[in-house]
């Protein structure tokens, strides 16, 4: 049935035209924005996932900056500790030279002091953005390294950097020790040597005032042992005896061949060394207060006399070991930070790729769809035009 009041064909053509125009608008939006899902209306679930991932990408960009800052800071500390190691090695050369009797020890001591000053300068300058990891001002520093997501919960994790104390600081030196005459060396407050059948004595001074954190150390046979006073030790009536016994235990644990250590409570704080081996043993003793820097023993090195030169030879090995350990520690953690930085960079790229696969438009497909819609739009226009002419055809029935 034909009607001039209801043009069904025109209504169908108009709905088709509306649908085509709607699809055309969506296709043009994809082309202009490059996204197939541009807002929550397009696909709420996918849009929500993509926005969560985008927020994580922003967070990881901040982590990359943190890791870069941390790596640089640790790198400065590592370079400083390596430089200190080189300077201590140079100082060792001066100390070894001072072992010879026919040298100008005063000039060698001048060189030692100059090297010590240079070490202090390096340690003081080894800061980045105001943070110094080698001067004893820090204990640990955390470098933000990751964001860990579990469902909707997000936590951060860090790489902990242990600071190293390479400062000279205050140092009491050998004030709390006295050395007795060894068979093969003269009496000396800093150290002595015992021959294959000789003995020597170290006295931990009972009159000294000890504080928590103060430490005693002995270098013997190229090995070093130490004991640190605890709060309970300091509060006791005989801290010197406790320190001597603790040091005895530490030295025995070194396993120096031929060495015997005796302690008699009748002579408080006194350790008697006996060398029953076939090799002479050089011994040096140190006392470091709790406020001393990691390289505080540098202040006690004096090669201007034979006794000081002999003691310095044992001390410098410990100091070089301290600097080497610091360099190795910083090198290890810097490598870890750089590895994490590479991982975060790759993870960020993966997240971006994942977001793209969810919301980015397929432009090849979109281009083909646009061509088809343009043809459909033209045909729909023609169809609507034909449908609108139908009422005119009814006039011929009444002629």
C-alpha positions in Angstrom: 0.0 0.0 0.0 1.2 3.4 -0.9 0.6 6.4 1.3 1.3 10.1 1.2 1.2 10.3 5.0 3.7 7.5 5.8 6.7 7.1 3.5 8.1 3.8 4.8 10.9 3.7 2.3 12.1 7.2 3.2 12.1 6.2 6.9 14.2 3.1 6.2 16.6 5.1 4.0 16.9 7.8 6.7 17.7 5.2 9.5 20.3 3.7 7.2 21.8 7.2 6.6 21.9 7.8 10.3 23.7 4.6 11.0 26.2 5.2 8.2 26.9 8.7 9.4 27.4 7.4 13.0 30.0 4.9 11.8 31.6 7.5 9.6 32.0 9.8 12.7 33.5 7.0 14.7 35.9 6.2 11.9 36.9 9.8 11.5 37.5 10.0 15.3 39.8 7.0 15.1 41.8 8.6 12.3 42.1 12.0 14.0 43.0 10.6 17.5 44.8 7.4 16.5 42.8 5.4 19.1 40.0 2.9 18.7 39.0 3.5 22.4 39.3 7.1 23.2 37.0 7.3 26.3 35.1 5.1 28.8 32.0 5.2 26.5 33.8 3.4 23.8 34.7 0.4 25.9 34.6 0.9 29.7 36.6 -2.2 30.7 39.5 -1.8 28.2 39.6 2.0 28.9 39.9 1.4 32.6 42.8 -1.2 32.1 44.6 1.2 29.7 44.4 4.1 32.2 45.8 2.0 35.0 48.7 0.9 32.8 49.3 4.5 31.7 49.5 5.6 35.4 52.1 2.8 36.0 54.1 4.1 33.0 54.2 7.6 34.5 55.4 6.0 37.8 58.2 4.1 36.1 59.4 7.2 34.4 59.8 8.7 37.8 61.6 5.6 38.9 64.0 5.8 35.9 64.9 9.3 37.1 65.5 8.1 40.7 67.7 5.2 39.4 69.7 7.6 37.3 70.3 9.9 40.2 71.2 7.0 42.5 73.6 5.5 40.0 75.4 8.8 39.6 75.6 9.3 43.4 77.0 5.9 43.9 79.3 6.3 40.9 80.8 9.4 42.6 81.4 7.5 45.8 82.9 4.6 43.9 85.3 6.8 42.1 86.3 8.5 45.3 87.0 5.2 47.1 89.0 4.0 44.1 91.0 7.2 44.2 91.6 6.8 48.0 92.8 3.2 47.3 95.3 4.5 44.8 96.5 7.2 47.2 96.9 4.7 50.0 98.8 2.4 47.7 101.2 5.4 47.0 101.5 5.9 50.8 102.3 2.3 51.2 105.3 2.8 48.9 106.5 5.6 51.2 106.1 3.4 54.3 107.9 0.5 52.7 110.7 2.9 51.8 110.9 4.1 55.4 111.7 0.6 56.6 115.2 1.1 55.3 117.6 2.7 57.8 119.5 4.7 55.3 116.7 7.0 54.1 115.4 10.5 55.0 112.4 9.5 57.0 111.4 13.1 57.7 110.9 13.8 54.0 109.0 10.5 53.7 106.8 11.6 56.5 106.1 14.9 54.7 105.0 12.9 51.7 102.8 10.8 53.9 101.1 13.9 55.4 100.6 15.3 51.9 98.9 12.1 50.7 96.7 12.1 53.9 95.6 15.6 53.1 94.8 14.6 49.5 92.7 11.7 50.8 90.8 14.0 53.1 90.2 16.4 50.1 88.9 13.6 47.9 86.6 12.3 50.7 85.2 15.8 51.4 84.5 16.5 47.8 82.9 13.2 46.9 79.3 14.4 47.0 76.5 14.6 44.4 73.6 16.9 45.0 74.7 17.3 48.6 74.8 13.6 49.4 78.2 12.2 50.4 78.4 8.4 50.9 82.1 8.2 52.0 82.5 10.8 54.7 80.7 9.0 57.5 77.6 11.4 57.4 75.3 8.6 56.1 74.6 5.0 57.1 72.3 3.7 54.4 70.5 5.4 51.5 67.5 3.9 49.7 67.2 4.3 45.9 63.6 3.9 44.6 63.8 1.0 42.2 60.4 -0.4 41.4 56.6 -0.2 41.7 55.1 -3.6 42.6 51.4 -4.0 41.7 49.1 -6.7 43.1 45.6 -6.1 41.9 44.7 -2.6 43.0 47.4 -2.4 45.6 50.7 -0.8 44.7 53.9 -0.8 46.8 57.3 0.6 46.1 60.6 -1.2 46.6 64.1 0.3 46.9 67.8 -0.7 46.5 69.6 0.0 49.8 73.0 1.5 49.4 75.4 1.1 52.4 77.5 4.2 52.9 81.2 3.7 53.7 83.2 5.8 56.1 86.5 6.8 54.5 87.0 9.9 56.6 90.0 10.3 58.9 87.9 11.8 61.7 89.2 11.9 65.3 91.5 9.0 66.2 93.2 8.1 69.5 95.7 5.9 67.8 97.7 3.6 70.1 97.0 5.5 73.3 95.5 2.5 75.1 98.3 0.1 74.1 101.8 -0.5 75.1 104.2 -3.1 73.5 106.9 -4.8 75.4 110.4 -5.7 74.2 110.3 -8.5 71.7 113.3 -10.7 71.2 114.0 -9.3 67.8 112.9 -5.7 68.2 113.0 -2.8 70.7 110.1 -1.7 72.9 107.5 0.3 71.0 104.0 1.6 71.8 102.8 1.0 68.3 104.0 -2.5 67.5 106.8 -4.9 67.8 108.2 -8.1 66.2 108.6 -11.5 67.8 111.1 -14.0 66.3 110.6 -17.8 66.0 111.2 -18.4 69.7 110.4 -15.0 71.1 107.5 -13.4 73.1 105.9 -10.0 73.2 103.2 -8.3 75.3 100.2 -6.1 74.4 98.6 -4.3 77.4 95.1 -3.0 77.1 95.3 0.0 79.5 93.0 -0.4 82.4 93.2 3.3 83.2 91.8 4.3 79.8 88.2 5.5 79.5 86.3 3.4 77.0 83.0 4.1 75.3 80.5 2.0 73.5 81.8 1.5 69.9 85.5 2.0 70.7 87.5 -0.8 69.1 90.8 -2.6 69.6 92.6 -4.2 66.7 95.8 -6.2 66.1 97.5 -6.9 62.9 99.8 -9.9 63.1 101.3 -12.1 60.5 99.5 -10.1 57.8 96.1 -10.7 59.4 93.9 -8.4 61.4 91.6 -9.1 64.3 89.5 -6.6 66.2 87.1 -6.3 69.2 84.5 -3.6 69.7 83.4 -2.6 73.2 79.7 -3.0 73.9 77.6 -1.0 76.3 77.8 -3.9 78.8 81.6 -3.9 78.5 81.8 -0.2 79.2 79.4 -0.5 82.2 81.5 -3.3 83.8 84.1 -2.8 86.4 86.9 -4.2 84.2 86.4 -3.1 80.6 90.1 -3.5 79.8 90.1 -7.2 80.8 87.0 -7.8 78.7 88.6 -6.1 75.8 91.8 -8.1 76.2 89.9 -11.4 76.3 87.7 -10.4 73.3 90.8 -9.5 71.3 92.5 -12.7 72.3 89.6 -14.7 71.0 89.6 -12.7 67.7 93.3 -13.2 67.2 93.1 -16.9 67.8 90.4 -17.2 65.2 92.9 -15.9 62.6 94.8 -19.2 62.8 98.3 -17.7 62.6 100.7 -20.7 62.4 102.9 -21.1 65.4 101.2 -18.3 67.4 100.2 -18.8 71.1 98.4 -16.2 73.1 98.2 -16.3 76.9 96.1 -14.3 79.3 96.6 -14.2 83.0 93.9 -12.5 85.1 96.6 -11.6 87.6 97.9 -9.1 85.1 94.7 -7.3 83.9 94.5 -6.4 80.2 97.8 -8.1 79.3 98.2 -10.5 76.4 101.4 -12.4 76.0 102.3 -13.6 72.5 104.6 -16.5 71.8 105.8 -17.4 68.4 106.6 -21.1 68.1 106.8 -21.1 64.3 109.7 -20.8 62.0 108.8 -17.3 60.7 109.2 -14.0 62.5 105.9 -12.2 63.1 105.4 -8.5 62.9 102.7 -7.1 65.3 101.0 -3.8 65.3 98.3 -2.7 67.8 95.6 0.0 67.4 92.9 1.6 69.4 90.1 3.5 67.6 87.5 5.5 69.4 83.8 5.4 68.4 84.0 8.8 66.7 86.9 8.0 64.5 86.5 7.8 60.8 87.1 4.6 58.8 90.6 5.8 57.9 91.2 7.4 61.3 94.4 5.4 61.7 96.0 7.6 59.1 96.4 10.2 61.8 98.6 7.8 63.7 101.0 7.0 60.9 104.4 8.4 61.5 107.4 7.1 59.6 109.8 9.7 60.9 111.4 7.0 63.2 112.0 3.3 62.8 109.4 2.2 65.3 106.7 4.3 63.7 107.6 3.0 60.2 107.4 -0.6 61.4 103.9 0.0 63.0 102.7 1.9 59.9 103.5 -1.1 57.6 100.9 -3.2 59.5 98.4 -0.3 59.7 98.5 0.6 56.0 97.4 -2.9 54.9 94.2 -2.5 57.0 93.5 0.9 55.6 94.0 -0.3 52.0 91.7 -3.2 52.8 89.0 -0.7 54.1 89.2 1.4 50.9 89.2 -1.7 48.6 86.1 -3.1 50.4 84.4 0.3 50.0 85.1 0.4 46.3 83.9 -3.2 45.8 80.7 -2.4 47.7 79.9 0.7 45.7 80.8 -1.1 42.4 78.4 -3.9 43.2 75.5 -1.8 44.1 76.1 0.6 41.2 76.0 -2.4 38.8 72.7 -3.5 40.5 71.2 -0.1 40.0 72.2 0.1 36.4 70.7 -3.4 35.8 67.5 -2.3 37.4 67.4 0.9 35.3 67.8 -1.2 32.1 64.9 -3.5 33.3 62.6 -0.5 34.1 63.3 1.0 30.7 62.4 -2.3 28.9 59.4 -2.8 31.2 58.1 0.7 30.4 58.4 0.0 26.6 56.5 -3.3 27.1 53.7 -1.5 29.0 53.5 1.1 26.3 53.2 -1.6 23.7 50.5 -3.3 25.7 48.5 -0.1 26.0 48.8 0.4 22.3 47.5 -3.0 21.5 44.5 -2.3 23.6 43.4 1.2 22.5 45.3 2.2 19.4 43.4 2.2 16.1 44.4 -0.2 13.3 44.8 2.5 10.6 45.0 0.1 7.7 41.7 -1.4 8.7 40.3 2.0 9.5 41.3 3.3 6.0 39.5 0.5 4.3 36.4 1.0 6.4 36.4 4.7 5.6 36.4 4.0 1.9 33.5 1.5 2.3 31.5 4.0 4.5 32.0 6.8 1.9 30.5 4.5 -0.8 27.6 3.5 1.6 27.0 7.2 2.4 26.7 8.1 -1.3 24.3 5.1 -1.9 22.3 6.0 1.1 21.9 9.5 -0.1 20.7 8.3 -3.5 18.3 5.8 -1.8 16.8 8.6 0.4 16.4 10.8 -2.6 14.5 8.1 -4.5 12.3 7.3 -1.5 11.4 11.0 -1.1 10.2 11.0 -4.8 7.7 8.2 -4.1 4.8 10.5 -3.1 5.2 12.4 -6.4 4.5 9.2 -8.3 1.1 8.9 -6.6 -0.1 12.1 -8.5 -0.1 10.1 -11.7 -2.8 7.9 -10.3 -5.2 10.9 -10.2 -4.7 12.4 -13.6 
